[in-house]
Amino acid sequence: MAVCARLCGVGQSRRCRRRQSHNQQDKQSDSDMDIDEEEEERIVGKMRADADDTGCVGPPNPKSLLDLPPELLVEIFSSLPGTALPNLALVCKKFRQILSTETIWRRRCLEEFGMKEDLRRMEVVGVSSRELYVKLLHPYRHILGLWQPDIGPYGGLLNVVVDGLFIIGWMYLPPHDPRVEDPMRRRPLFRIHMWENNKATVECMYGHKGPHKGDIQVVKKDEFSTKCNQTDHHRMPGGRQEEFRTWLEEEWGRTLEDIFHEHMQELILMKFIYTSQYDNCLTYRRIYLPPCLPSDLMQPGLFKGTYGSHGLEIIMLSFHGPRAKATKLTGDPNVPAGQLTLDIDLNRPVCLPDLEHQRNIEELSRLVLGVHEEAQRDAQGQDTPPVGAEGASVAEGLEPAVTACAEGTGPTGANSTPSQPQPFILPLGVMARNEVYPRTCKLCFYGTGLIAGHGFTSPERTPGLFVLFDEDRFGFIWLELKSFSLYSRLTDQLSHAQAPSMERFEAMLRNMQSWTS
């Protein structure tokens, strides 16, 4: 009540006590802040007329906000976050009247949700900026941003955005295998609008019969679920066979007859059967984009990568001091979404030999496995290096290469930049889904990749080589699998996706692993 008295410029008057008794009722109705525009104009006009008569815009020594002219109050209220305005309207009648000004809400829609020309379009169809904010943007603000759907090992990437006159949930799909540098594909899963009865309406967009009734429920903080109320819209006249053919064309860009690899056919059919169970209700958990620090080797973010028979998958590259981590946002029955697919040691650079020796997989394996054994010794706290067959330690065998890196022909650490790009070629016998890869690289580091059996059985980290090509592309050579994965950056602008802090981001990564383990 003391705060109320200071804002109003009065004591505990009968008006304040009466307002206090009605506060609970005011909070339960969206119409509490509605004021007839003619009355608003009359009040503002009267105050302007009074100012003209006295020759000043307000009291010479204002003692409270109530003494300020309405134009100034509009400017002040416009700069406040929209979440604070409903409580401000409870202070007094004048504040409630001022808060009915469209300028305030138009600015809130613009600054908080990036809406521009769409506001005029809303006003044309009879929806005010205040109604848009109070009934659509504000209630659903908690679902904006990036989310990972709970679809078993497969995961996914959902981006919920304010898109024109809608709030739309876009599911991001990788390009068709193996075109890793093609742009991402998008498919709308749901949308929310205010076209009907001036009320927010949720529609499911899944299926091929157009929008239909749906529902969204915020389960708890950083988690929400969607539900379709008309699943018959998801069915097709030709039954499951037609649905599978259509899904296969959208997911892989080909027919089953075009896929000659029997194991790949089994994986594709398994994914269709599993994911089609979630066309009725689905749960999403919030994810963040990794923070960017000046010391990072490159810009962190989201990348598309090739994963053999599993096709293209989406990973998140982040930096944690001397280590770089690639976490799966989409996954497969072997290594599910949420798991750490690559772990790169930026303190262990690898200097590539000349092109002739790069073609030899044995030569590359010798270099990388030497660093791998050194890393294992350091992890176990062993001081004495093992002796090789020729009487020299592995560490001694690597010294010339490390010295060459230090002289400028290769990397010496996470923040080092070579004087010129190094020639690069894949060793003979290494399989690559996409044979069109860069022929020069900037840096190479030792790292490990996660492999496992079907159902994420017997997972183990296997040594490999991380190859940085440029700011938007990198690769990883899986030595044990004799395969090469090429990764290309997602260039889509993703709003409401930045992590509040590095601590929150790292906590999210730990939670992601538990979701799909």
LINDA-V511815 format. One line per field, one symbol per residue. ss: DSSP state (a for helix, b for strand, c for the rest). burial: + if it has 24 or more other C-alpha atoms within 12 Angstrom, else -. A space follows every 10 residues. Layout:
ss=???
burial=???
//
This chain:
ss=caaaaaaacc cccaaaaaaa aaaaaaacca aaacccaaaa aaaaaaaaaa aaaacccccc ccccaaacca aaaaaaaacc caaaaaaaac ccaaaaaacc caaaaaaaaa aaacccaaaa aaaaccccaa aaaaaaaccc aaacbbbbbc ccccbccbbb bbbccbbbbb bbbccccccc ccccbbbbbb bbbccccccc bbbbcccccc cbbbbbbbbb ccbbbbbbcc aaaaccccaa aaaaaaaaaa aacccaaacc caaaaaaaaa aaaaaaaacc bbbbbbbcbc cccccccccc bbbbbbcaaa cbbbbbbbbb ccbbbbbbcb cccccccccb bbbbbbbbbc ccccaaaacc aaaaaaaaaa aaaaaaaaaa ccccccbccc ccbaaaaaaa aaaaaaaaac cccccccccc cbbccccccc bbcccccccb bcbbbbbbbb bbbcccbbbb bbbbbbbbbb ccbbbbbbcc ccbbbbbbbc cccccccbcc caaaaaaaaa aaaaaac
burial=---+--++-- -----+---- ---------- -++++----+ --++--+--- -------+-- ----++++++ +-++--++-- -+--++-+++ ++-+++++++ ++++++++++ -++-+--++- -+----++++ ++++++++++ ++++++++++ ++++++++++ +++-++++++ ++++++++++ +--++-++++ +++++----+ +++++++--- ++++++---- -+++++++-- +--++----- ---+-+++-- ++---+---- ------+++- ++--++-+++ ++++++++++ +----+++++ ++++++++++ ++++++++++ --++++++++ ++++++++++ ++++++++++ +++----+-- +--+++++++ +++++----- ---------- ---++-++-- ++--+---++ ++++-+++-- -++++++--+ ++++--++-+ ++++++++++ +--------- ++++++++++ -+++++++++ ++++++++++ ---+-++-+- ----++-++- -++-++-
//
